[in-house]
């Protein structure tokens, strides 16, 4: 009797172990994989995107939920700033009131949000949680946000980039034109020193002009001879 009781106890323990392993296997298969940027840096007044993506083994349904929470620096207090389930439900209280915009698409595995008109008060830790029943077991990634003023150095780098993209190509074109003009001037000077030789067209034009001048001269001579002969006949 004691042996049968011990065997029964071992059998129960075995079945319990199997059920635990089976449930763990189901949890592993049905788990969600969520990814988010560990660190995000933004500038005051410029919208900041907090990226969150997920992969689920189940098809997305209207039961899927997305929850974003915020924790201020050096604080253990968290607050909900955004909820999604078929519709968007941004927070209506706190420092993020009317400043959270949904930019995700759950059918593409995107649960991202955007912070409108951020300030340095928004610095802190943001968490993205997604549930897509029956996939509800997942990690909860966090994002550390740092909002700073856009300083003179950043503006200077923007100006430098603009110079590289606009002014430098223009300067290269100007230099090439100057080099080309310099070569032309050098060629003209070289011609003037070595003696300029007229082209065949220019030579032909000069010949035609000389012939016209000769014809005019001969015509004038004949006219003069005629006048002289007429004058002699009258006397």
C-alpha positions in Angstrom: 0.0 0.0 0.0 2.8 2.4 0.8 4.5 1.6 -2.4 1.4 2.2 -4.5 0.9 5.5 -2.6 4.4 6.5 -3.4 4.0 5.5 -7.0 0.8 7.5 -7.2 2.6 10.5 -5.7 5.4 10.3 -8.2 2.8 10.0 -11.0 1.0 13.1 -9.8 4.3 15.0 -9.6 5.2 13.9 -13.1 1.9 15.0 -14.5 2.3 18.4 -12.7 5.7 18.8 -14.2 4.4 18.0 -17.6 1.6 20.5 -17.2 4.1 23.2 -16.1 6.4 22.5 -19.1 3.4 22.4 -21.4 2.2 25.8 -20.1 5.7 27.2 -20.4 5.8 26.0 -24.0 2.5 27.7 -24.8 3.7 30.9 -23.2 6.9 30.7 -25.2 5.0 30.1 -28.5 2.4 32.8 -27.7 4.8 35.4 -26.4 5.2 38.8 -28.0 8.5 40.4 -29.0 8.6 44.1 -28.5 11.5 46.5 -29.5 12.0 50.1 -28.7 15.0 52.6 -28.9 16.9 52.5 -25.7 17.9 56.2 -26.0 16.2 59.0 -27.9 17.5 62.6 -28.1 15.3 65.5 -29.2 15.2 69.3 -29.3 12.8 71.7 -27.7 9.9 72.6 -29.9 10.6 69.8 -32.5 8.3 66.8 -32.5 9.9 63.6 -31.2 9.0 60.1 -32.3 9.2 57.3 -29.7 9.5 54.2 -31.8 8.0 50.9 -30.7 7.6 47.8 -32.8 6.3 44.3 -32.0 5.9 40.8 -33.5 3.0 38.5 -32.6 2.3 34.9 -33.5 -1.4 35.7 -33.6 -3.3 37.8 -36.1 -4.1 41.4 -35.0 -7.6 41.8 -33.8 -9.6 44.5 -32.1 -8.5 43.0 -28.7 -5.0 44.3 -29.3 -4.0 47.0 -26.8 -1.1 49.4 -26.6 -0.1 51.2 -23.4 2.6 53.9 -23.0 3.7 55.0 -19.6 6.0 57.7 -18.4 8.3 57.9 -15.3 10.0 61.2 -14.5 13.7 61.3 -13.7 14.7 60.2 -10.2 11.1 59.0 -9.4 9.4 55.7 -9.1 6.0 57.1 -10.0 4.6 56.2 -13.4 1.6 57.6 -15.2 -0.3 56.4 -18.3 0.1 58.8 -21.2 -1.5 56.8 -24.1 -3.8 53.9 -24.6 -4.9 52.2 -27.9 -7.5 49.6 -28.6 -9.1 50.1 -32.0 -9.1 53.8 -31.2 -6.6 56.3 -29.8 -6.9 57.4 -26.2 -4.2 60.0 -25.4 -4.0 61.3 -21.9 -6.3 64.2 -20.9 -4.3 65.2 -17.8 -0.7 65.9 -16.8 2.2 67.5 -18.7 1.4 65.4 -21.8 -2.1 66.6 -22.2 -3.0 67.2 -25.9 0.7 66.5 -26.8 0.7 62.8 -27.6 0.0 61.8 -31.2 -0.4 58.3 -32.5 1.9 57.5 -35.5 1.8 53.7 -35.4 0.0 51.0 -37.4 -0.7 47.9 -35.4 -1.3 45.9 -38.6 2.3 46.5 -39.5 3.6 45.8 -36.0 4.1 49.5 -35.2 3.0 51.0 -31.9 4.9 54.3 -32.1 3.8 57.7 -30.7 5.0 61.2 -31.1 5.4 64.0 -28.6 4.3 67.4 -29.9 6.1 70.5 -28.9 8.5 68.8 -26.4 10.2 70.6 -23.5 13.0 69.7 -21.2 10.3 68.8 -18.6 9.5 65.8 -20.7 12.9 64.1 -19.9 12.4 60.7 -18.4 11.7 57.0 -19.1 8.9 55.8 -21.4 7.6 52.2 -21.6 5.7 50.5 -24.4 3.5 47.5 -23.6 1.5 45.6 -26.2 -1.0 42.8 -25.7 -2.6 40.8 -28.6 -4.6 38.0 -27.0 -3.8 35.2 -26.7 -0.3 36.7 -27.0 0.0 38.6 -23.7 3.4 37.5 -22.4 6.2 39.8 -23.4 9.1 42.0 -22.4 8.5 45.7 -21.7 11.2 47.8 -23.3 12.0 51.3 -22.0 13.2 54.4 -23.7 15.3 57.1 -22.1 14.3 60.5 -23.5 16.6 63.5 -23.4 15.3 66.9 -24.6 17.8 69.7 -25.1 17.9 73.2 -26.6 19.2 73.4 -30.1 22.4 75.4 -29.5 24.7 77.5 -31.7 26.9 74.5 -32.5 24.0 72.6 -34.0 22.9 75.7 -36.0 26.5 76.1 -37.2 26.7 72.5 -38.4 23.5 73.0 -40.3 25.0 76.1 -42.0 28.1 74.2 -42.8 26.1 71.4 -44.4 24.2 73.9 -46.5 27.5 75.4 -47.6 28.7 72.0 -48.6 25.6 71.3 -50.6 25.1 74.7 -52.3 28.1 77.0 -52.2 31.0 74.6 -52.8 29.6 73.2 -56.2 29.0 76.8 -57.3 32.6 77.7 -56.4 33.9 74.7 -58.4 31.9 75.9 -61.5 33.3 79.4 -61.1 36.9 78.1 -60.9 36.4 76.0 -64.0 35.1 79.0 -65.9 38.1 81.1 -64.8 40.5 78.4 -65.8 38.9 78.2 -69.2 39.0 81.9 -69.7 42.6 82.0 -68.7 43.5 79.4 -71.3 41.8 81.4 -74.0 43.6 84.6 -73.1 46.9 82.7 -73.1 46.2 81.3 -76.5 45.4 84.8 -77.9 48.6 86.2 -76.4 50.6 83.4 -78.0 49.0 84.1 -81.4 49.9 87.8 -81.2 53.5 87.0 -80.4 54.0 84.4 -83.1 52.2 86.3 -85.8 48.6 85.8 -86.6 47.8 83.9 -89.8 44.5 84.7 -91.4 42.2 81.9 -92.2 41.2 81.1 -95.8 37.8 82.9 -95.4 39.5 86.0 -94.1 42.0 85.9 -97.1 39.2 85.4 -99.6 37.4 88.4 -98.1 40.5 90.6 -98.4 41.0 89.5 -102.1 37.5 90.4 -103.0 37.9 93.8 -101.4 41.1 94.5 -103.3 39.5 93.5 -106.6 36.5 95.8 -105.9 39.0 98.7 -105.2 40.9 98.0 -108.4 37.7 98.0 -110.5 36.8 101.3 -109.0 40.2 102.7 -109.8 40.0 101.5 -113.4 36.5 102.9 -113.8 37.7 106.3 -112.5 40.6 106.3 -115.0 38.3 105.6 -118.0 35.9 108.3 -116.9 38.8 110.7 -116.7 40.0 109.7 -120.2 36.5 110.2 -121.7 36.2 113.7 -120.2 39.6 114.6 -121.6 38.7 113.4 -125.1 35.4 115.3 -125.1 37.2 118.5 -124.0 39.8 118.3 -126.8 37.0 117.7 -129.5 35.2 120.9 -128.5 38.3 122.9 -129.3 
